[in-house]
Amino acid sequence: MIFLKTEEEIELLREADLVVARTLGELAKWVAPGITTRRLDQIADEFIRDNGCVPGFLGLYGYPASVCISVNEVVVHGIPSGYVLNDGDIVSIDCGAVTPAGFNGDSAYTFPVGDVAPETLALMRATKESLYEGIKAARPGNRIGDIGHTIQSYVEHRGYSVVREMVGHGVGKKLHEDPEVPNYGRRGTGPLIKNGMCIAIEPMINLGSKNIVIERDGWTTRTKDRKPSAHYEHSVAVHHGKADILSSFDYIKEVLGDRFI
């Protein structure tokens, strides 16, 4: 069931997404060669709690960390570990925070680590651009399939592939609500988009094949061909006849400056 949100609930979701945005901005200060992904998780956990929220992912479905940190060929759900970031890596950090009122923020950003290969940077730019193209399609009267079709068309035209098994989702008092929001699809299909609908749109786009593998830990999801994958996500509220982005990459941009993708 799709739960349409009131204006008050949308503002409560925005508060949660502000904490997520600021957390990703804090992590942008630390993403560099030599740091472990476990240390990044610790920094995120502390920052979220210091800002009056709790990590949205920790313990969810049994997930063992506060953020998902996915390096290079890992598409999503990478578990923080002793892995040390290297020059040339890319790292997707997916972050969630829950406010005391119980509302979930959710956003993800793929960071470059040092000097990244041009073809990988191009993948990152196209993935992020496809996110904003998909957001434009999230307006009343359209259907969820219009979002996926827009993202798929944008990236496939540029030679990239769309992960099928992992999708975006509704967001509210639960992190994952209806409807599912695929990054592929046909125009005019799926649930009707209405004012009050709040969704997380999150393209997961591969440099090579769309095929993925889930590792033995049950979480880590990587490309089958081990080529890089990029992932960007915004939480969006549809109201006043258009898409309103609740999360933000502005705090990341403030830190990265010219290195902002």
Secondary structure, DSSP 8 states (H G I E B T S, - for coil): ------HHHHHHHHHHHHHHHHHHHHHHTT-STT-BHHHHHHHHHHHHHHTT-EESSTTGGG--SSEEEEETTEEE-----S-B--TT-EEEEEEEEE-TT--EEEEEEEEE-SS--HHHHHHHHHHHHHHHHHHHT-STTSBHHHHHHHHHHHHHTTT-EE-SS--EEE-SSSSSEEEEE-SS--TT-SSB--TT-EEEE--EEESS-S-EEE-TTS--EEETT---EEE-BEEEEEETTEEEE-S-SHHHHHHHGGG--
